[in-house]
Amino acid sequence: MINKPWTKTMPPEDHDNTLYRSVTTVPPPIRRLFNNFPLVTYQANDLPLRAPSDRQQHVLYVFTTSDGALRGDPSFNPGCLKWQAYLKFRGIDFITVASSNHASPSGALPFLLPSGASASLLDQPKPVPTSKLQKWATEHSSSALEEPSDLRYEAYLSLLDHRIRRAWLYTLYLTPNNITIAEPMYIHPTSSNPIVRAAIMQELCRAAEAELLKYGPVIDAETLYREAEEAFDALETTLGDGEWFFGAKQPGLVDASVFAYTHLLLDNPAAGWKDSRLRDAVKMKSGLVRHRERILQSFFA
């Protein structure tokens, strides 16, 4: 059991994608200088330069590779993959573009750029941030989908957003998986300089530590894994023999949220997982494995 005490805590961000913003933190002396001389306050970032000038399709900006974007592959980030899958469930036609948090007007991925507007700076559609994607999809989907009113609905979303997410952050950034899994996905595309790569990786690990310290003064690996395993047990039981959660006729937000983790844990080559406990927990859940395969074949084939 890893039980590592920490004497310093950092206020975490609400969304896991914001872990990557820490790599551009302004040094305290420079920050104090600008605080004393505030010249101007800027509005949200402009749209990415790669935004297509003739937008005939909706564009979802996610963490992915350039080739993966062209193929429409699942994003390698669970926060992005959740909404990528959900939009597909709702029958929304869109393309993906490889991006980063720095290109997002809100500072976090994913975000959607709606179609049907000119490239004029005065007539650009407003990008849809993560927090508004479900509402936007409901308003623009041709298929009706009512999320279940079952009290367990919010409870299981909470399991995913907390217990499973915390274990994911730990296994991806605070174990040897950070070299074999996280670094190739998030660090290699940013720079070929080994010193720069090492610095960015260190910042990501520190950000993950700070996020996990939100929940207690120590980061206990055994507790994190056990709670995630219990969460996967509960999800497996709830799914039962059904195709989709809560006996729905089509997949919904819980299905997308579960798939975002089960796919990423099962998709990467086994050799890359130096710490495979979280991956193994999913492999043992035959219902969740079939659920993941069903979504891949139906929506990503």
Backbone as numpy.savetxt, mean C-alpha at the origin, in Angstrom:
# Nx Ny Nz CAx CAy CAz Cx Cy Cz
12.38 -15.07 20.45 11.54 -13.88 20.45 12.41 -12.65 20.45
12.09 -11.71 19.58 12.81 -10.45 19.52 12.03 -9.44 20.33
12.63 -8.92 21.35 11.98 -7.94 22.20 12.95 -6.81 22.41
12.86 -5.79 21.55 13.87 -4.75 21.50 13.33 -3.46 22.08
13.92 -2.97 23.21 13.45 -1.71 23.78 13.95 -0.52 23.00
13.14 0.50 22.98 13.53 1.74 22.31 13.33 2.89 23.28
14.27 3.82 23.31 14.20 4.93 24.23 13.67 6.19 23.59
13.59 6.19 22.27 13.14 7.38 21.56 12.02 7.00 20.62
10.96 7.75 20.64 9.85 7.46 19.74 9.67 8.62 18.77
9.07 8.29 17.63 8.80 9.29 16.60 7.33 9.21 16.25
6.66 10.33 16.09 5.24 10.29 15.72 5.05 9.69 14.36
4.29 8.61 14.25 4.12 7.94 12.96 3.12 8.66 12.08
3.22 8.38 10.77 2.24 8.87 9.83 1.08 7.90 9.81
-0.07 8.34 9.35 -1.26 7.50 9.35 -1.21 6.43 8.28
-0.60 6.72 7.15 -0.63 5.81 6.01 0.74 5.20 5.79
0.79 3.87 5.51 2.10 3.23 5.41 2.94 3.76 4.27
2.30 4.26 3.19 3.11 4.79 2.09 3.91 6.00 2.51
3.48 6.72 3.55 4.21 7.91 3.97 5.52 7.58 4.64
5.80 6.29 4.83 7.12 5.91 5.35 8.23 6.44 4.47
7.94 6.52 3.18 8.99 6.86 2.22 9.24 8.36 2.15
8.39 9.16 2.79 8.60 10.60 2.75 9.78 11.02 3.62
10.12 10.20 4.64 11.16 10.59 5.57 12.53 10.74 4.94
12.72 10.16 3.75 14.04 10.22 3.13 14.39 11.62 2.67
13.41 12.51 2.61 13.70 13.88 2.18 13.48 14.88 3.31
13.57 14.42 4.56 13.38 15.30 5.69 14.43 16.40 5.69
14.00 17.64 5.92 14.93 18.78 5.93 15.70 18.78 7.24
17.02 18.94 7.21 17.83 18.99 8.44 17.32 20.10 9.36
17.34 19.88 10.68 16.81 20.86 11.64 17.36 22.27 11.48
18.68 22.48 11.27 19.17 23.86 11.12 18.53 24.58 9.93
18.39 23.87 8.80 17.78 24.48 7.62 16.31 24.76 7.87
15.64 23.81 8.55 14.22 24.00 8.83 14.01 25.23 9.71
14.87 25.41 10.72 14.73 26.58 11.60 14.93 27.88 10.83
15.88 27.86 9.89 16.13 29.05 9.08 14.89 29.44 8.29
14.27 28.46 7.62 13.10 28.76 6.81 11.88 29.09 7.68
11.85 28.52 8.90 10.75 28.89 9.79 10.82 30.37 10.18
12.04 30.89 10.27 12.22 32.30 10.63 11.93 33.23 9.45
12.07 32.72 8.24 11.86 33.54 7.05 10.91 32.85 6.07
9.64 32.73 6.44 8.68 32.07 5.54 8.39 32.96 4.34
8.92 32.60 3.18 8.77 33.44 2.00 7.41 33.27 1.34
6.98 32.01 1.20 5.74 31.76 0.49 5.24 30.38 0.86
3.93 30.19 0.86 3.33 28.89 1.09 2.77 28.38 -0.22
3.24 27.22 -0.64 2.83 26.68 -1.93 1.59 25.81 -1.79
0.84 25.71 -2.89 -0.31 24.82 -2.93 0.17 23.40 -3.17
-0.79 22.48 -3.27 -0.44 21.07 -3.52 0.33 20.94 -4.82
1.12 19.87 -4.91 1.94 19.64 -6.10 1.09 19.61 -7.36
1.69 20.04 -8.47 1.04 19.89 -9.76 0.99 18.42 -10.13
0.21 18.11 -11.15 0.14 16.74 -11.62 1.48 16.33 -12.20
1.80 15.01 -12.18 3.07 14.54 -12.71 3.25 14.94 -14.17
4.50 15.18 -14.54 4.79 15.54 -15.92 4.43 14.42 -16.88
4.42 13.18 -16.36 4.09 12.05 -17.22 2.59 11.88 -17.41
1.80 12.74 -16.83 0.35 12.64 -17.03 0.04 12.78 -18.50
-0.69 11.85 -19.10 -0.96 11.91 -20.54 -1.74 13.15 -20.91
-1.38 13.76 -22.05 -2.03 15.00 -22.47 -3.44 14.73 -23.01
-3.66 13.55 -23.56 -4.99 13.20 -24.09 -5.52 12.05 -23.26
-6.23 12.38 -22.19 -6.61 11.35 -21.23 -7.95 10.73 -21.61
-7.89 9.65 -22.33 -9.09 8.92 -22.70 -9.40 7.83 -21.68
-8.48 7.57 -20.76 -8.68 6.56 -19.73 -8.32 7.14 -18.37
-8.93 6.56 -17.35 -8.53 6.91 -15.99 -7.11 6.37 -15.77
-6.33 7.09 -14.99 -4.94 6.69 -14.73 -4.74 6.56 -13.22
-4.31 5.37 -12.78 -4.03 5.13 -11.37 -2.52 5.11 -11.17
-2.03 6.00 -10.35 -0.60 6.10 -10.07 -0.27 5.25 -8.85
0.63 4.28 -9.04 0.93 3.30 -7.99 2.42 3.01 -7.95
2.83 2.32 -6.89 4.17 1.75 -6.85 4.18 0.51 -7.75
4.97 0.55 -8.79 5.13 -0.59 -9.68 6.34 -0.31 -10.56
6.68 -1.23 -11.43 7.75 -0.99 -12.39 7.15 -0.46 -13.69
7.99 0.10 -14.54 7.49 0.61 -15.83 6.87 -0.51 -16.65
7.56 -1.66 -16.69 7.02 -2.80 -17.43 5.75 -3.32 -16.78
5.75 -3.35 -15.44 4.56 -3.81 -14.74 3.36 -2.93 -14.99
3.60 -1.63 -15.11 2.50 -0.70 -15.40 1.92 -0.97 -16.78
2.77 -1.22 -17.76 2.30 -1.50 -19.12 1.46 -2.77 -19.16
1.85 -3.76 -18.35 1.12 -5.03 -18.33 -0.10 -4.98 -17.41
-0.16 -3.97 -16.56 -1.25 -3.92 -15.59 -1.04 -4.88 -14.44
0.22 -5.19 -14.13 0.52 -6.12 -13.04 0.06 -5.55 -11.70
-0.19 -6.43 -10.73 -0.50 -5.95 -9.39 0.65 -5.13 -8.82
0.34 -4.04 -8.16 1.35 -3.22 -7.51 2.05 -4.03 -6.43
3.32 -3.68 -6.15 4.04 -4.39 -5.09 3.87 -3.70 -3.73
2.97 -2.74 -3.65 2.68 -2.06 -2.39 1.25 -2.39 -1.96
1.04 -2.88 -0.74 -0.32 -3.30 -0.36 -1.34 -2.18 -0.38
-0.93 -0.96 0.00 -1.87 0.15 -0.04 -2.34 0.46 -1.45
-1.43 0.36 -2.41 -1.78 0.59 -3.82 -2.57 -0.58 -4.39
-2.14 -1.79 -4.06 -2.79 -2.97 -4.63 -4.24 -3.09 -4.16
-4.50 -2.71 -2.94 -5.87 -2.73 -2.42 -6.81 -1.95 -3.33
-6.43 -0.74 -3.71 -7.31 0.09 -4.53 -7.25 -0.28 -5.99
-6.13 -0.78 -6.44 -6.04 -1.30 -7.81 -7.03 -2.43 -8.00
-7.07 -3.35 -7.03 -8.00 -4.47 -7.10 -9.45 -3.99 -6.96
-9.68 -3.07 -6.04 -11.05 -2.61 -5.80 -11.64 -1.94 -7.04
-10.85 -1.12 -7.72 -11.35 -0.48 -8.94 -11.69 -1.51 -10.01
-10.89 -2.57 -10.08 -11.20 -3.65 -11.02 -12.49 -4.34 -10.62
-12.68 -4.57 -9.33 -13.92 -5.19 -8.87 -15.14 -4.37 -9.29
-14.99 -3.05 -9.28 -16.11 -2.17 -9.60 -16.29 -1.96 -11.09
-15.47 -2.61 -11.90 -15.61 -2.51 -13.34 -15.09 -1.20 -13.92
-14.23 -0.52 -13.19 -13.65 0.74 -13.67 -12.51 0.43 -14.63
-12.56 1.01 -15.81 -11.49 0.82 -16.80 -10.41 1.87 -16.55
-9.19 1.42 -16.30 -8.11 2.36 -16.02 -6.77 1.73 -16.41
-5.76 2.57 -16.51 -4.40 2.10 -16.71 -3.58 2.50 -15.50
-2.46 1.82 -15.28 -1.58 2.16 -14.17 -0.32 2.83 -14.69
0.24 3.69 -13.87 1.49 4.37 -14.17 2.41 4.24 -12.96
3.66 3.88 -13.22 4.64 3.78 -12.13 4.92 5.17 -11.58
4.88 5.30 -10.26 5.04 6.62 -9.66 5.66 6.49 -8.28
5.73 7.61 -7.58 6.26 7.65 -6.22 5.46 8.67 -5.43
5.65 8.67 -4.11 4.92 9.62 -3.28 5.22 11.07 -3.65
6.42 11.32 -4.14 6.81 12.70 -4.47 6.00 13.24 -5.64
5.46 12.36 -6.47 4.67 12.80 -7.63 3.21 12.99 -7.29
2.82 12.60 -6.09 1.41 12.68 -5.71 1.07 14.05 -5.15
-0.03 14.64 -5.59 -0.45 15.94 -5.04 -0.65 15.90 -3.53
-1.07 14.75 -3.00 -1.30 14.62 -1.56 -0.07 14.13 -0.83
0.95 13.69 -1.56 2.17 13.18 -0.94 2.14 11.70 -0.67
1.13 10.99 -1.15 1.03 9.56 -0.92 0.34 8.88 -2.08
0.75 7.65 -2.37 0.11 6.82 -3.38 -0.84 5.85 -2.72
-1.86 5.39 -3.49 -2.14 5.72 -4.88 -3.00 6.97 -4.99
-3.10 7.50 -6.21 -4.10 8.50 -6.51 -4.54 8.28 -7.95
-5.73 8.73 -8.26 -6.32 8.51 -9.57 -6.48 9.83 -10.30
-6.10 9.85 -11.57 -6.34 11.01 -12.43 -7.47 10.64 -13.38
-8.65 11.23 -13.19 -9.79 10.87 -14.03 -9.58 11.26 -15.49
-10.28 10.59 -16.36 -10.18 10.86 -17.79 -11.15 11.96 -18.20
-11.08 12.31 -19.51 -12.11 13.16 -20.08 -11.92 14.64 -19.95
-10.67 15.09 -19.72 -10.44 16.53 -19.65 -9.26 16.89 -20.51
-9.20 18.13 -20.94 -8.07 18.57 -21.76 -6.85 18.72 -20.89
-5.71 18.91 -21.54 -4.46 19.06 -20.81 -4.24 20.49 -20.33
-5.19 21.37 -20.59 -5.05 22.76 -20.17 -4.89 22.85 -18.66
-3.97 23.71 -18.23 -3.75 23.88 -16.81 -5.00 24.40 -16.11
-5.85 25.09 -16.86 -7.06 25.65 -16.26 -8.21 24.66 -16.26
-8.03 23.54 -16.92 -9.14 22.60 -17.09 -8.73 21.17 -16.76
-7.81 21.01 -15.83 -7.40 19.67 -15.43 -8.38 19.11 -14.42
-8.70 17.83 -14.53 -9.57 17.23 -13.51 -8.80 17.12 -12.20
-9.53 17.19 -11.12 -8.87 17.07 -9.83 -8.48 15.62 -9.58
-7.24 15.36 -9.16 -6.86 13.99 -8.84 -7.65 13.50 -7.63
-7.91 12.21 -7.61 -8.68 11.60 -6.52 -7.70 10.93 -5.56
-7.58 11.41 -4.32 -6.65 10.79 -3.37 -7.20 9.48 -2.83
-6.35 8.77 -2.13 -6.73 7.47 -1.57 -8.01 7.56 -0.75
-8.11 8.59 0.08 -9.24 8.70 1.00 -10.59 8.85 0.30
-10.58 9.19 -0.99 -11.83 9.40 -1.71 -12.05 8.39 -2.84
-11.19 7.39 -2.94 -11.30 6.45 -4.05 -12.56 5.59 -3.97
-12.93 5.16 -2.78 -14.12 4.32 -2.67 -15.37 5.09 -3.08
-15.49 6.33 -2.63 -16.64 7.16 -2.99 -16.64 7.44 -4.50
-15.47 7.74 -5.05 -15.39 8.02 -6.48 -15.78 6.78 -7.29
-15.30 5.61 -6.87 -15.62 4.38 -7.59 -17.12 4.10 -7.55
-17.75 4.35 -6.41 -19.19 4.14 -6.30 -19.96 5.05 -7.25
-19.49 6.27 -7.40 -20.17 7.24 -8.26 -19.95 6.97 -9.74
-18.86 6.29 -10.09 -18.51 6.11 -11.50 -18.60 4.66 -11.97
-19.02 3.77 -11.10 -19.12 2.37 -11.48 -20.47 2.08 -12.12
-20.46 1.23 -13.13 -21.71 0.84 -13.79 -22.38 -0.32 -13.06
-21.66 -0.93 -12.12 -22.22 -2.05 -11.38 -22.49 -1.64 -9.94
-23.63 -2.06 -9.44 -23.99 -1.73 -8.06 -23.27 -2.67 -7.11
-22.76 -2.12 -6.03 -22.09 -2.93 -5.02 -22.34 -2.31 -3.67
-23.01 -3.06 -2.82 -23.26 -2.59 -1.47 -22.35 -3.36 -0.52
-21.52 -2.61 0.20 -20.68 -3.27 1.19 -21.58 -3.79 2.31
-21.24 -4.93 2.90 -22.10 -5.55 3.91 -22.28 -4.66 5.13
-23.46 -4.75 5.72 -23.73 -4.02 6.96 -23.34 -4.85 8.18
-22.83 -6.06 7.94 -22.39 -6.94 9.01 -21.41 -6.20 9.92
-21.63 -6.33 11.24 -20.75 -5.66 12.19 -19.31 -6.13 12.05
-19.13 -7.34 11.51 -17.77 -7.86 11.36 -17.00 -7.14 10.26
-17.71 -6.44 9.39 -17.07 -5.77 8.26 -15.98 -4.82 8.73
-16.34 -3.89 9.61 -15.35 -2.93 10.12 -14.31 -3.63 10.97
-14.71 -4.68 11.68 -13.76 -5.39 12.53 -12.66 -6.04 11.71
-13.03 -6.63 10.58 -12.02 -7.30 9.76 -11.16 -6.31 8.99
-11.74 -5.18 8.60 -10.91 -4.13 8.00 -9.89 -3.64 9.02
-10.30 -3.58 10.28 -9.38 -3.15 11.34 -8.25 -4.16 11.53
-8.58 -5.45 11.45 -7.54 -6.48 11.56 -6.48 -6.28 10.48
-6.93 -5.98 9.27 -6.01 -5.80 8.15 -5.20 -4.52 8.31
-5.86 -3.45 8.72 -5.19 -2.15 8.81 -4.26 -2.05 10.00
-4.40 -2.94 10.96 -3.58 -2.85 12.16 -2.71 -4.09 12.36
-3.32 -5.21 12.71 -2.50 -6.39 13.04 -1.67 -6.88 11.86
-2.31 -7.06 10.72 -1.58 -7.59 9.56 -0.62 -6.55 9.01
-1.04 -5.31 8.97 -0.16 -4.25 8.47 1.09 -4.12 9.34
0.94 -4.19 10.66 2.11 -4.06 11.54 3.08 -5.20 11.31
2.57 -6.42 11.17 3.46 -7.55 10.90 4.14 -7.41 9.55
3.41 -6.86 8.57 3.99 -6.63 7.24 5.15 -5.64 7.32
4.94 -4.54 8.03 6.00 -3.55 8.17 7.23 -4.15 8.85
6.98 -4.95 9.87 8.11 -5.57 10.58 8.87 -6.53 9.67
8.16 -7.44 9.03 8.85 -8.46 8.24 9.52 -7.88 7.01
8.97 -6.78 6.47 9.54 -6.21 5.25 10.75 -5.33 5.54
10.74 -4.60 6.66 11.79 -3.60 6.89 12.73 -3.91 8.05
12.31 -4.72 9.01 13.11 -4.92 10.21 13.63 -6.33 10.34
13.64 -7.07 9.26 14.26 -8.39 9.19 15.16 -8.42 7.96
15.92 -9.48 7.75 16.75 -9.56 6.53 15.96 -9.45 5.23
14.63 -9.54 5.31 13.82 -9.34 4.10 14.00 -7.93 3.53
14.49 -7.00 4.34 14.65 -5.64 3.82 15.69 -5.59 2.71
16.63 -6.53 2.72 17.65 -6.57 1.66 17.15 -7.35 0.45
16.46 -8.44 0.68 16.06 -9.33 -0.42 14.71 -8.99 -1.04
13.83 -8.33 -0.28 12.49 -8.02 -0.78 12.28 -6.52 -0.94
12.46 -5.76 0.14 12.15 -4.32 0.10 13.12 -3.54 -0.77
14.41 -3.81 -0.64 15.39 -3.01 -1.38 15.23 -3.10 -2.89
15.07 -4.30 -3.47 14.88 -4.36 -4.93 13.62 -3.62 -5.40
12.57 -3.63 -4.59 11.31 -3.01 -5.01 11.34 -1.49 -4.86
11.78 -1.02 -3.70 11.66 0.40 -3.40 12.94 1.21 -3.56
14.09 0.58 -3.41 15.34 1.34 -3.39 16.06 1.32 -4.73
16.18 0.15 -5.34 16.94 0.05 -6.60 16.44 1.00 -7.69
15.13 1.21 -7.83 14.69 2.13 -8.89 15.08 3.59 -8.64
15.43 3.94 -7.40 15.70 5.34 -7.09 17.13 5.75 -7.38
18.08 4.82 -7.30 19.49 5.18 -7.50 20.32 3.93 -7.70
21.41 4.09 -8.45 22.37 2.99 -8.63 23.56 3.15 -7.71
23.59 4.25 -6.96 24.70 4.52 -6.04 24.50 3.73 -4.75
25.43 2.85 -4.40 25.25 2.02 -3.20 25.16 2.83 -1.91
25.84 3.97 -1.86 25.78 4.80 -0.65 24.39 5.42 -0.51
23.85 5.90 -1.62 22.51 6.48 -1.60 21.49 5.40 -1.25
21.64 4.24 -1.83 20.71 3.15 -1.54 20.73 2.79 -0.05
21.93 2.71 0.51 22.05 2.36 1.93 21.40 3.42 2.81
21.58 4.69 2.44 21.00 5.78 3.24 19.48 5.75 3.19
18.93 5.51 2.00 17.47 5.45 1.87 16.91 4.26 2.64
17.59 3.12 2.55 17.13 1.94 3.27 17.13 2.17 4.77
18.15 2.85 5.25 18.22 3.16 6.68 17.05 4.04 7.10
16.72 5.01 6.27 15.61 5.90 6.59 14.28 5.14 6.60
14.11 4.22 5.66 12.87 3.44 5.63 12.75 2.56 6.87
13.85 1.97 7.28 13.83 1.12 8.48 13.49 1.95 9.71
14.07 3.13 9.80 13.77 4.00 10.94 12.30 4.42 10.94
11.77 4.69 9.76 10.37 5.07 9.67 9.46 3.92 10.09
9.82 2.69 9.70 9.04 1.53 10.10 9.09 1.35 11.62
10.28 1.53 12.20 10.41 1.45 13.66 9.51 2.48 14.34
9.54 3.70 13.83 8.74 4.76 14.43 7.25 4.44 14.34
6.83 3.88 13.22 5.42 3.52 13.06 5.01 2.43 14.04
5.85 1.43 14.21 5.52 0.33 15.11 5.55 0.76 16.57
6.40 1.73 16.89 6.47 2.21 18.27 5.23 2.98 18.68
4.36 3.25 17.74 3.08 3.89 18.07 2.27 3.00 19.00
2.49 1.70 18.91 1.64 0.74 19.61 2.27 0.21 20.90
3.43 0.71 21.29 4.04 0.28 22.52 5.50 0.68 22.60
6.11 0.59 23.78 7.49 1.02 23.95 8.52 0.05 23.40
8.08 -1.16 23.02 8.99 -2.14 22.45 8.39 -2.72 21.18
9.27 -3.21 20.33 8.85 -3.90 19.11 9.09 -5.39 19.34
8.02 -6.11 19.60 8.10 -7.53 19.94 7.68 -8.35 18.73
8.64 -8.99 18.08 8.37 -9.74 16.86 7.38 -10.87 17.10
7.53 -11.57 18.22 6.65 -12.69 18.51 5.20 -12.24 18.61
4.97 -11.14 19.29 3.61 -10.60 19.43 3.05 -10.17 18.08
3.87 -9.49 17.29 3.41 -9.03 15.97 3.00 -10.20 15.08
3.83 -11.23 15.04 3.52 -12.39 14.20 2.32 -13.15 14.73
2.24 -13.33 16.04 1.12 -14.08 16.61 -0.20 -13.38 16.34
-0.23 -12.07 16.49 -1.47 -11.33 16.24 -1.86 -11.39 14.76
-0.87 -11.34 13.87 -1.17 -11.45 12.44 -1.69 -12.84 12.10
-1.10 -13.87 12.70 -1.56 -15.24 12.47 -2.99 -15.42 12.95
-3.32 -14.83 14.09 -4.69 -14.89 14.59 -5.65 -14.16 13.65
-5.18 -13.06 13.07 -6.02 -12.32 12.13 -6.28 -13.14 10.87
-5.25 -13.80 10.36 -5.43 -14.66 9.18 -6.35 -15.83 9.51
-6.26 -16.37 10.73 -7.17 -17.44 11.15 -8.62 -16.96 11.09
-8.85 -15.76 11.61 -10.21 -15.20 11.63 -10.73 -14.96 10.21
-9.87 -14.47 9.34 -10.28 -14.23 7.96 -10.58 -15.53 7.23
-9.78 -16.55 7.48 -10.01 -17.86 6.87 -11.35 -18.43 7.30
-11.65 -18.30 8.59 -12.92 -18.80 9.12 -14.10 -18.04 8.53
-13.97 -16.74 8.43 -15.06 -15.92 7.89 -15.32 -16.22 6.42
-14.26 -16.41 5.65 -14.42 -16.73 4.23 -15.10 -18.08 4.05
-14.70 -19.05 4.88 -15.30 -20.38 4.80 -15.15 -20.99 3.42
-16.23 -21.56 2.91 -16.22 -22.17 1.58 -16.71 -21.20 0.50
-16.97 -19.97 0.88 -17.48 -19.01 -0.09 -16.40 -18.47 -1.01
-16.84 -17.90 -2.11 -15.89 -17.29 -3.04 -15.40 -15.95 -2.53
-16.34 -15.17 -1.95 -16.02 -13.82 -1.49 -16.44 -13.67 -0.04
-15.90 -12.69 0.62 -16.20 -12.50 2.03 -17.65 -12.09 2.25
-18.18 -12.58 3.38 -19.55 -12.29 3.82 -20.59 -12.82 2.84
-20.22 -13.83 2.04 -21.17 -14.45 1.13 -21.63 -13.55 0.00
-20.87 -12.52 -0.29 -21.26 -11.57 -1.34 -21.19 -12.22 -2.72
-21.97 -11.68 -3.65 -21.98 -12.21 -5.01 -20.78 -11.73 -5.82
-20.16 -10.66 -5.39 -18.96 -10.15 -6.05 -18.02 -9.60 -4.98
-16.73 -9.53 -5.29 -15.77 -9.09 -4.28 -15.92 -7.62 -3.94
-15.60 -7.28 -2.70 -15.70 -5.90 -2.24 -14.41 -5.43 -1.60
-14.52 -4.44 -0.73 -13.34 -3.81 -0.16 -12.55 -4.75 0.74
-13.23 -5.60 1.50 -12.51 -6.55 2.34 -11.73 -7.53 1.48
-12.34 -8.00 0.40 -11.63 -8.91 -0.52 -10.38 -8.23 -1.08
-10.51 -6.96 -1.46 -9.36 -6.24 -2.00 -8.28 -6.06 -0.94
-8.69 -5.78 0.29 -7.73 -5.56 1.37 -6.98 -6.84 1.72
-7.70 -7.96 1.73 -7.06 -9.25 2.02 -6.10 -9.62 0.89
-6.56 -9.49 -0.34 -5.73 -9.82 -1.50 -4.44 -9.01 -1.53
-4.51 -7.75 -1.09 -3.33 -6.89 -1.12 -2.18 -7.47 -0.32
-2.48 -8.21 0.74 -1.42 -8.82 1.54 -1.14 -10.26 1.12
-2.19 -11.05 0.92 -1.95 -12.46 0.58 -1.20 -12.59 -0.74
-1.54 -11.75 -1.71 -0.84 -11.84 -3.00 0.63 -11.50 -2.86
0.93 -10.42 -2.16 2.33 -9.99 -2.04 3.15 -10.97 -1.21
2.54 -11.60 -0.23 3.26 -12.58 0.58 3.51 -13.87 -0.19
2.61 -14.21 -1.11 2.77 -15.45 -1.87 3.43 -15.25 -3.22
3.46 -14.01 -3.71 3.94 -13.77 -5.07 5.46 -13.77 -5.18
6.15 -13.13 -4.24 7.60 -13.05 -4.32 8.22 -14.43 -4.19
9.31 -14.69 -4.92 9.96 -16.01 -4.85 10.29 -16.39 -3.41
10.07 -17.65 -3.09 10.31 -18.12 -1.72 11.74 -17.85 -1.28
12.69 -17.91 -2.22 14.09 -17.71 -1.87 14.35 -16.31 -1.33
13.47 -15.37 -1.67 13.68 -14.00 -1.21 13.28 -13.77 0.23
12.48 -14.66 0.79 11.99 -14.47 2.15 12.95 -15.10 3.15
13.84 -14.30 3.69 14.78 -14.79 4.70 14.06 -15.05 6.02
13.05 -14.25 6.31 12.16 -14.48 7.44 10.80 -14.76 6.82
10.38 -16.02 6.83 9.18 -16.43 6.08 7.97 -16.70 6.97
8.01 -16.31 8.23 6.93 -16.68 9.13 5.58 -16.12 8.68
5.55 -14.86 8.25 4.27 -14.28 7.82 3.80 -14.92 6.53
4.71 -15.17 5.62 4.38 -15.85 4.37 3.83 -17.25 4.66
4.49 -17.96 5.56 4.07 -19.32 5.90 2.68 -19.33 6.52
2.36 -18.28 7.28 1.03 -18.21 7.90 -0.07 -18.17 6.84
0.19 -17.49 5.73 -0.79 -17.42 4.65 -0.83 -18.73 3.87
0.32 -19.32 3.62 0.38 -20.57 2.86 -0.43 -21.68 3.52
-0.57 -21.62 4.84 -1.31 -22.64 5.57 -2.82 -22.45 5.49
-3.27 -21.32 4.96 -4.70 -21.02 4.89 -5.19 -21.30 3.46
-5.67 -22.51 3.24 -6.05 -22.93 1.88 -7.16 -22.06 1.30
-8.09 -21.60 2.15 -9.16 -20.76 1.66 -8.65 -19.41 1.17
-7.72 -18.82 1.90 -7.15 -17.54 1.50 -6.27 -17.70 0.26
-5.60 -18.83 0.14 -4.78 -19.10 -1.05 -5.68 -19.19 -2.28
-6.80 -19.91 -2.17 -7.74 -20.02 -3.30 -8.37 -18.67 -3.61
-8.65 -17.91 -2.58 -9.23 -16.57 -2.75 -8.28 -15.69 -3.56
-7.01 -15.74 -3.24 -6.01 -14.97 -3.98 -5.93 -15.43 -5.43
-5.91 -16.74 -5.66 -5.83 -17.27 -7.02 -7.07 -16.89 -7.83
-8.22 -16.88 -7.16 -9.48 -16.53 -7.83 -9.44 -15.08 -8.33
-8.92 -14.19 -7.52 -8.83 -12.78 -7.92 -7.82 -12.60 -9.05
-6.68 -13.29 -8.95 -5.68 -13.19 -10.02 -6.26 -13.62 -11.36
-6.94 -14.76 -11.37 -7.47 -15.30 -12.62 -8.63 -14.46 -13.16
-9.44 -13.90 -12.27 -10.63 -13.18 -12.71 -10.36 -11.72 -13.08
-9.34 -11.12 -12.45 -9.16 -9.67 -12.63 -7.76 -9.25 -13.09
-6.78 -10.13 -13.03 -5.42 -9.74 -13.41 -4.82 -10.64 -14.48
-5.60 -11.55 -15.04 -5.07 -12.46 -16.04 -4.81 -11.73 -17.35
